[in-house]
Amino acid sequence: MGEWRTKGYWLWIGLVGTCLVLLVGFNGQRLQQVELNGIMSIAHRGASSYAPENTRSAFRKGLDLGADFLECDVHLSKDGVLIIMHDETVDRTTDGKGFIKDMTLEELKRLDAGRKFGDAFEGEKIITLDEFLDEFYGKIGLIIEIKKPKLYPGIEEQVVTLLEKYDDLSNIIIQSFDVESMRKMHALLPDVQIAVLMKPSALLLSTKKIEDLTSFATYINFNISYTNKWLVDQVHKYDGKVLVWSKKDHLLIAKSYQYGVDGIITDFSKWPANDPNLLVQE
């Protein structure tokens, strides 16, 4: 009788575990070696584990490591220049202080954007979106994220003006967390691919909302911790694509395969994109 109870207990545990797997959409299996066959690799702010984020050095490293896309973030300077930086202030990544919107290009160019990352990068300068496109357009896919567009009225038009200098926009994606900004961008420049970044509340997305988003956006992008296979399948159902990212989830790659996503946004913190035997991040 005791043995039967023991077996029954473990059978019950197994049943509960199976149900949880079905609910969550991921079985937790750790893939020790994977290949990114069919999944795009996106260098987040460039290869930002190897060089100061959003700088030439980081973007060049991402290119060297074999990324499919380079991702950058843009703001507007006081004199209306599109500046590549993640934060709206220069405090965290440079030796200066203040808001980008309150500084001219000349003032921003005086700052050191590399020394905080490491002495080897001392003297690294902030670059503009124009400079970024001039060096990397045509060599690799480019993802341009518009940061907090409500801070910069007209920033969408500024980006459009810059991109209209280029004949082929098929390998450029514009993204933002601001849905209405991306809807506007699609109206202004229908030829460019649009991506909408989703917040944790994405888990509550309805099929109606997904249908609306995919009516103008090619990509619906999620933090891997706030999505599941059902959401990815629904985006695909409406002919959309999914990119995922994560700062802490060491199962990023394994989950990406389980969910069937189209691309991974990463800083390459533990693996180079051109390694045929990629190890799961620790």
C-alpha positions in Angstrom: 0.0 0.0 0.0 2.8 2.4 0.9 4.5 1.7 -2.4 1.3 2.3 -4.3 0.8 5.6 -2.5 4.4 6.7 -3.4 3.8 5.9 -7.1 0.4 7.7 -7.0 2.1 10.7 -5.4 4.7 10.9 -8.2 2.1 10.3 -10.9 0.1 13.2 -9.5 3.2 15.5 -9.4 3.9 14.5 -13.0 0.4 15.3 -14.1 0.5 18.7 -12.4 3.8 19.4 -14.1 2.5 18.5 -17.5 -0.5 20.8 -17.0 1.8 23.7 -16.0 3.9 23.1 -19.1 0.8 23.3 -21.3 -0.4 26.4 -19.6 2.9 28.3 -19.9 3.9 27.0 -23.3 7.5 26.0 -22.5 8.8 22.9 -20.9 12.0 24.3 -19.4 14.3 22.0 -21.2 17.8 23.5 -21.4 19.5 23.2 -24.8 23.2 22.9 -24.2 24.1 23.6 -27.8 22.0 25.3 -30.4 22.4 26.9 -33.8 20.5 30.1 -34.9 19.4 28.4 -38.1 16.5 30.4 -39.4 16.5 32.8 -36.4 17.8 36.3 -36.9 20.4 37.7 -34.5 20.2 41.4 -33.6 23.0 43.1 -31.9 21.4 45.1 -29.1 22.9 48.7 -29.1 25.6 47.0 -31.1 27.6 44.2 -29.4 27.2 46.0 -26.2 28.9 43.4 -24.0 32.1 44.0 -25.9 32.2 47.7 -26.4 30.3 50.8 -25.2 26.7 50.6 -26.2 25.4 52.6 -29.2 28.9 53.6 -30.3 30.9 52.9 -33.5 33.0 50.3 -31.6 29.9 48.4 -30.5 28.3 48.5 -34.0 31.5 47.4 -35.7 31.9 44.6 -33.2 28.3 43.4 -33.9 29.1 43.4 -37.6 32.3 41.5 -37.0 30.5 38.9 -34.9 28.1 38.1 -37.7 24.9 39.7 -36.5 22.0 40.0 -39.0 21.0 43.4 -37.7 22.4 46.2 -35.6 19.9 47.9 -33.2 20.3 51.5 -32.1 18.3 54.1 -30.2 17.7 57.7 -31.3 16.8 61.0 -29.6 16.8 64.6 -30.9 19.4 67.2 -29.8 18.6 70.8 -29.0 19.4 71.8 -32.6 17.4 69.0 -34.2 20.0 66.4 -34.9 19.2 62.7 -34.5 21.5 61.4 -31.8 22.2 57.7 -31.0 21.9 56.9 -27.3 19.6 54.8 -25.2 18.8 57.2 -22.3 17.3 60.6 -22.7 20.2 61.9 -20.6 23.9 61.5 -21.1 24.7 60.8 -17.5 25.0 57.0 -17.5 27.1 56.4 -20.5 29.3 59.5 -20.9 31.3 61.9 -18.7 28.7 64.6 -19.0 25.4 65.4 -17.4 22.1 66.6 -18.8 19.3 65.9 -21.2 20.1 65.3 -24.9 17.2 67.6 -25.9 18.9 70.4 -24.0 22.3 70.0 -25.7 23.5 70.9 -29.1 25.4 68.5 -31.4 28.6 70.4 -30.7 28.2 70.0 -27.0 27.3 66.3 -27.3 30.4 65.7 -29.5 32.7 67.0 -26.7 31.6 64.1 -24.4 33.5 60.9 -23.9 31.1 58.0 -24.5 33.7 55.2 -24.0 35.8 55.7 -20.8 33.0 54.5 -18.4 33.0 51.2 -20.3 36.8 50.8 -20.2 40.0 52.6 -20.6 40.6 51.1 -24.0 37.6 53.0 -25.3 38.6 56.4 -23.9 37.7 59.2 -26.4 34.9 57.3 -28.0 32.4 59.9 -29.4 28.6 59.9 -29.5 27.5 59.4 -33.1 24.4 60.7 -35.0 21.9 58.6 -36.9 23.3 60.1 -40.1 26.8 58.9 -39.3 25.4 55.5 -38.4 23.6 55.1 -41.7 26.6 56.4 -43.6 28.9 53.7 -42.2 26.5 50.7 -41.9 23.8 51.0 -44.5 24.0 48.3 -47.1 26.4 46.2 -45.0 23.9 44.8 -42.5 20.3 45.1 -41.4 19.5 48.1 -39.2 16.9 48.6 -36.5 16.3 52.1 -35.4 14.4 52.6 -32.2 12.7 55.9 -31.5 13.0 56.6 -27.8 10.1 58.4 -26.1 8.8 60.2 -29.2 6.5 62.4 -27.1 9.6 64.2 -25.9 10.5 65.1 -29.4 7.6 66.4 -31.5 8.3 65.8 -35.1 11.0 63.2 -34.6 9.2 60.8 -36.9 9.5 63.3 -39.8 13.1 63.8 -39.0 13.8 60.1 -39.3 11.8 59.9 -42.6 13.8 62.8 -44.1 17.0 61.0 -43.3 15.9 57.7 -44.7 14.5 59.1 -47.9 18.0 59.7 -49.0 18.3 55.9 -49.5 16.8 54.0 -52.4 16.3 50.6 -50.7 14.8 50.5 -47.3 14.0 46.7 -47.3 16.7 46.0 -44.7 15.7 48.7 -42.2 13.2 48.4 -39.3 11.9 51.3 -37.2 10.6 50.4 -33.8 9.3 51.9 -30.6 7.2 51.2 -27.5 4.9 54.0 -28.6 2.3 52.4 -30.8 0.8 55.6 -32.2 4.3 56.8 -33.2 4.8 53.7 -35.2 1.4 54.0 -36.7 2.4 57.5 -37.8 5.7 56.3 -39.1 4.0 53.7 -41.2 1.8 56.3 -42.7 4.7 58.6 -43.5 7.0 55.9 -44.9 5.0 52.8 -45.9 8.1 51.1 -47.5 9.9 50.7 -44.2 9.2 47.8 -41.9 7.7 48.7 -38.5 8.2 47.0 -35.2 6.1 47.6 -32.0 7.8 46.8 -28.7 5.5 45.4 -26.1 5.4 45.9 -22.4 4.7 43.2 -19.8 1.0 43.7 -20.3 1.5 42.0 -23.6 0.4 38.8 -22.0 -3.1 40.3 -22.0 -3.1 41.0 -25.8 -6.3 40.0 -27.5 -6.5 38.6 -31.0 -8.3 41.7 -32.0 -5.3 43.9 -30.8 -2.8 41.6 -32.5 -4.8 42.0 -35.7 -4.7 45.8 -35.4 -1.0 45.9 -34.7 -0.1 43.6 -37.6 -2.2 45.8 -39.9 0.7 48.3 -39.9 3.6 46.6 -38.1 5.7 43.8 -39.6 7.1 42.9 -36.1 5.6 42.6 -32.7 8.5 42.3 -30.2 8.4 40.9 -26.7 10.6 40.4 -23.6 10.9 36.6 -23.6 9.7 36.5 -20.0 6.4 38.1 -21.0 5.3 36.0 -23.9 4.4 32.4 -24.7 3.9 30.2 -27.7 0.3 31.2 -28.1 1.1 34.8 -28.5 3.8 34.1 -31.0 1.5 31.8 -32.9 -1.2 34.5 -33.0 1.2 37.1 -34.4 2.2 34.6 -37.1 -1.4 33.8 -37.8 -1.8 37.5 -38.9 1.4 37.3 -41.0 3.4 39.2 -38.4 6.9 38.3 -37.1 8.3 38.2 -33.6 11.6 39.3 -32.1 12.4 38.7 -28.5 14.9 40.0 -25.9 15.9 39.3 -22.3 18.4 40.8 -19.9 18.2 38.0 -17.3 16.6 34.9 -18.8 19.4 32.4 -19.4 17.0 30.2 -21.4 16.5 33.0 -24.0 17.7 30.8 -26.9 16.0 27.6 -25.8 12.7 29.4 -25.3 13.1 31.2 -28.6 13.2 27.8 -30.3 10.3 26.5 -28.3 8.1 29.4 -29.2 9.2 29.6 -32.9 10.2 33.3 -32.8 11.8 35.0 -35.8 14.8 36.7 -34.1 16.7 37.3 -30.9 17.8 40.8 -29.7 20.9 40.3 -27.6 24.2 42.0 -26.5 26.1 38.8 -27.3 27.1 38.6 -23.6 28.1 35.0 -23.7 28.1 33.9 -27.3 29.3 35.2 -30.7 26.7 35.2 -33.4 28.9 33.4 -35.9 29.7 30.4 -33.6 28.0 27.3 -35.1 27.6 25.7 -31.6 26.1 28.5 -29.6 25.9 27.9 -25.8 22.9 28.9 -23.9 23.6 32.1 -21.9 24.4 31.6 -18.2 
